[in-house]
Amino acid sequence: MALGAQRGVVLGMTFRWGASLFFLGGVIGLLAAIAFARMFASILYGVRAGDLETFFIATLTLTVAASLAAFIPARRAAKVDPMISLRYE
């Protein structure tokens, strides 16, 4: 913002950075969960190896949590006064 960026641009850039980290981790985690599902099916009661409902609920819950975790710092970054940030640099 100190170099002329608008609040919406800063908010979007910061949120996209956090969302891209979540997306990468989510894809890796989902692939690992599918790969290890058969091994854990014998340990977990009532969960089948290909239980799509469980995968969907877990992915949805983590998406909501990661979206909040990315949005809160993005909002704070968009509210920074440019003069204050320039003084600390």
Residue frames as qw, qx, qy, qz and C-alpha x, y, z in Angstrom:
[[0.000, 0.887, 0.462, 0.000, 0.00, 0.00, 0.00],
 [0.333, -0.743, 0.106, 0.571, 2.97, 2.28, 0.58],
 [0.279, -0.193, 0.603, 0.722, 3.83, 1.94, -3.10],
 [0.357, 0.180, -0.234, -0.886, 0.30, 2.72, -4.31],
 [0.221, -0.169, -0.938, -0.209, -1.59, -0.58, -4.11],
 [0.531, -0.370, -0.121, -0.752, -5.28, -0.43, -3.32],
 [0.500, -0.302, 0.651, -0.486, -6.74, -2.19, -0.28],
 [0.904, 0.203, 0.149, -0.344, -8.58, -4.72, -2.43],
 [0.682, 0.557, -0.470, 0.059, -5.39, -5.67, -4.26],
 [0.000, -0.499, 0.754, -0.428, -3.50, -6.19, -1.00],
 [0.697, -0.106, 0.491, -0.511, -6.39, -8.19, 0.45],
 [0.904, 0.350, -0.055, -0.241, -6.64, -10.38, -2.65],
 [0.507, 0.595, -0.600, 0.168, -2.90, -10.94, -2.94],
 [0.190, -0.413, 0.756, -0.472, -2.53, -11.94, 0.70],
 [0.786, 0.031, 0.398, -0.471, -5.62, -14.16, 0.63],
 [0.837, 0.456, -0.253, -0.164, -4.51, -15.88, -2.60],
 [0.261, 0.560, -0.743, 0.258, -1.12, -16.64, -1.06],
 [0.420, -0.223, 0.728, -0.494, -2.75, -18.33, 1.94],
 [0.842, 0.250, 0.207, -0.431, -5.30, -20.13, -0.21],
 [0.675, 0.539, -0.496, -0.086, -2.60, -21.47, -2.53],
 [0.010, 0.422, -0.840, 0.340, -0.76, -22.95, 0.45],
 [0.628, 0.008, 0.584, -0.514, -3.98, -24.58, 1.62],
 [0.820, 0.425, -0.110, -0.367, -4.77, -25.89, -1.85],
 [0.471, 0.525, -0.706, 0.063, -1.35, -27.50, -2.17],
 [0.158, -0.261, 0.836, -0.455, -1.56, -29.04, 1.30],
 [0.711, 0.146, 0.362, -0.585, -5.15, -30.13, 0.73],
 [0.782, 0.438, -0.349, -0.273, -4.33, -31.94, -2.49],
 [0.323, 0.424, -0.815, 0.228, -1.34, -33.70, -0.92],
 [0.336, -0.142, 0.724, -0.585, -3.38, -34.59, 2.18],
 [0.791, 0.229, 0.141, -0.550, -6.35, -35.85, 0.19],
 [0.706, 0.436, -0.544, -0.121, -4.13, -38.05, -1.97],
 [0.130, 0.337, -0.846, 0.392, -2.41, -39.41, 1.13],
 [0.547, -0.028, 0.532, -0.646, -5.77, -40.04, 2.80],
 [0.850, 0.303, -0.130, -0.411, -7.02, -41.98, -0.20],
 [0.545, 0.456, -0.699, 0.080, -3.77, -43.95, -0.35],
 [0.076, 0.217, -0.836, 0.498, -3.85, -44.85, 3.35],
 [0.638, -0.163, 0.049, -0.751, -7.61, -45.34, 3.61],
 [0.857, -0.004, -0.478, -0.190, -7.51, -49.10, 3.26],
 [0.483, 0.162, -0.688, 0.517, -4.88, -49.43, 5.95],
 [0.120, -0.112, 0.481, -0.861, -6.86, -47.31, 8.41],
 [0.640, -0.182, -0.352, -0.659, -10.24, -48.84, 7.54],
 [0.711, -0.176, -0.675, 0.092, -9.51, -51.78, 9.81],
 [0.319, -0.051, -0.532, 0.783, -8.64, -49.44, 12.70],
 [0.249, 0.003, 0.121, -0.961, -11.51, -46.91, 12.43],
 [0.224, 0.340, 0.889, -0.208, -14.94, -48.18, 13.37],
 [0.360, 0.715, 0.527, -0.286, -17.73, -47.47, 10.88],
 [0.208, 0.791, -0.282, -0.502, -15.55, -45.90, 8.18],
 [0.897, 0.313, 0.288, 0.121, -15.16, -47.68, 4.88],
 [0.603, -0.192, 0.327, 0.702, -12.02, -47.41, 2.75],
 [0.194, 0.290, 0.460, 0.817, -13.79, -45.38, 0.08],
 [0.110, -0.726, -0.612, 0.293, -16.04, -43.33, 2.34],
 [0.290, 0.461, 0.247, 0.802, -16.52, -40.18, 0.25],
 [0.341, -0.842, -0.310, -0.282, -18.78, -38.55, 2.84],
 [0.682, -0.619, -0.050, 0.387, -15.99, -38.54, 5.42],
 [0.556, 0.047, 0.240, 0.795, -13.48, -37.16, 2.91],
 [0.060, 0.668, 0.375, 0.640, -15.96, -34.45, 1.86],
 [0.471, -0.846, -0.238, -0.078, -16.78, -33.36, 5.43],
 [0.695, -0.457, 0.054, 0.552, -13.11, -33.29, 6.45],
 [0.444, 0.234, 0.313, 0.806, -12.15, -31.32, 3.34],
 [0.105, -0.778, -0.369, -0.498, -15.00, -28.87, 3.83],
 [0.586, -0.778, -0.168, 0.154, -14.12, -28.32, 7.49],
 [0.645, -0.297, 0.165, 0.684, -10.46, -27.74, 6.70],
 [0.304, 0.486, 0.381, 0.726, -11.38, -25.40, 3.83],
 [0.272, -0.876, -0.287, -0.275, -13.46, -23.21, 6.13],
 [0.657, -0.671, -0.002, 0.345, -10.71, -23.14, 8.76],
 [0.605, -0.040, 0.288, 0.742, -8.01, -22.37, 6.20],
 [0.157, 0.692, 0.382, 0.592, -10.12, -19.64, 4.60],
 [0.409, -0.898, -0.146, -0.070, -10.50, -17.92, 7.96],
 [0.717, -0.472, 0.153, 0.490, -6.81, -18.43, 8.68],
 [0.497, 0.210, 0.354, 0.764, -5.94, -16.74, 5.37],
 [0.011, 0.785, 0.402, 0.471, -8.58, -14.00, 5.51],
 [0.480, -0.837, -0.194, 0.178, -7.81, -12.61, 8.97],
 [0.538, -0.425, 0.209, 0.697, -4.15, -11.72, 8.23],
 [0.327, 0.386, 0.506, 0.699, -5.14, -10.49, 4.76],
 [0.154, -0.874, -0.398, -0.234, -7.65, -8.10, 6.30],
 [0.528, -0.750, -0.012, 0.398, -5.05, -6.87, 8.79],
 [0.540, -0.094, 0.373, 0.748, -2.54, -6.33, 5.98],
 [0.176, 0.610, 0.501, 0.589, -5.07, -4.29, 4.02],
 [0.305, -0.902, -0.299, -0.061, -5.70, -2.02, 7.02],
 [0.654, -0.330, -0.030, 0.680, -2.04, -1.07, 7.56],
 [0.109, 0.965, 0.044, -0.233, -1.38, 2.64, 7.28],
 [0.778, 0.504, -0.052, 0.370, 1.32, 3.19, 4.60],
 [0.058, 0.834, -0.323, 0.443, 3.11, 5.87, 6.62],
 [0.699, -0.560, 0.393, -0.208, 3.43, 3.61, 9.65],
 [0.959, 0.083, 0.211, 0.169, 4.83, 0.76, 7.57],
 [0.562, 0.698, -0.138, 0.422, 7.34, 3.09, 5.89],
 [0.264, -0.827, 0.358, -0.343, 8.57, 4.34, 9.26],
 [0.826, -0.388, 0.405, -0.059, 9.42, 0.81, 10.37],
 [0.883, 0.361, 0.116, 0.276, 11.35, 0.00, 7.21]]
